[in-house]
């Protein structure tokens, strides 16, 4: 796992989503210079909140080890 993947997994915020949102915010404000960090942090918060509202992915059915060994007749 490279550094970016580790950081992304640890932060639970996909960098591509943050990058896209930060760019959108920058464009919305007329492409001002020197506001990169403001846009990045705002975008990160937006993505965090957006992802928190998503329902969790469905869980796979839990199969016990013994069920895997039994073959249907």
C-alpha positions in Angstrom: 0.0 0.0 0.0 1.5 3.3 -1.0 1.4 6.5 1.1 -1.6 8.0 -0.7 -3.7 4.8 -0.3 -2.8 4.5 3.4 -3.7 8.2 4.0 -6.9 7.9 2.0 -8.0 4.7 3.8 -7.0 6.2 7.2 -8.9 9.5 6.6 -11.8 7.7 5.0 -12.1 10.6 2.5 -11.3 9.7 -1.1 -8.8 12.2 -2.4 -10.3 12.3 -5.9 -13.6 13.4 -4.5 -12.0 16.1 -2.4 -9.9 17.2 -5.4 -12.9 17.5 -7.6 -14.9 19.4 -5.0 -12.1 21.8 -4.2 -11.7 22.5 -7.9 -15.5 23.2 -8.2 -15.4 25.5 -5.2 -12.4 27.4 -6.6 -14.2 27.9 -9.9 -17.4 29.0 -8.1 -15.4 31.7 -6.4 -13.9 33.0 -9.6 -10.6 31.2 -9.5 -8.9 33.3 -6.8 -5.2 32.9 -6.1 -3.9 31.9 -2.7 -7.1 30.2 -1.4 -6.0 26.6 -2.2 -6.0 25.5 1.5 -9.4 27.0 2.2 -10.9 25.3 -0.8 -9.3 22.0 0.1 -10.4 22.0 3.7 -14.0 23.1 2.8 -14.1 20.3 0.1 -12.9 17.7 2.5 -15.6 18.6 5.0 -18.3 18.5 2.3 -17.1 15.1 1.1 -17.0 13.8 4.7 -20.6 15.0 5.4 -21.8 13.7 2.0 -20.3 10.2 2.7 -21.7 10.2 6.3 -25.2 10.5 4.8 -24.8 7.5 2.5 -26.2 4.2 3.8 -23.5 1.6 4.5 -22.8 -1.0 1.9 -24.9 -4.2 2.3 -23.1 -6.9 4.2 -22.4 -10.2 2.5 -24.2 -13.1 4.1 -22.1 -14.7 6.8 -21.2 -18.2 6.0 -19.8 -20.4 8.7 -16.8 -22.5 7.8 -18.8 -25.7 8.1 -21.4 -24.5 5.6 -18.7 -24.1 3.0 -17.6 -27.7 3.4 -21.0 -29.2 2.9 -21.9 -29.9 -0.7 -25.6 -30.1 -1.7 -26.8 -33.5 -2.8 
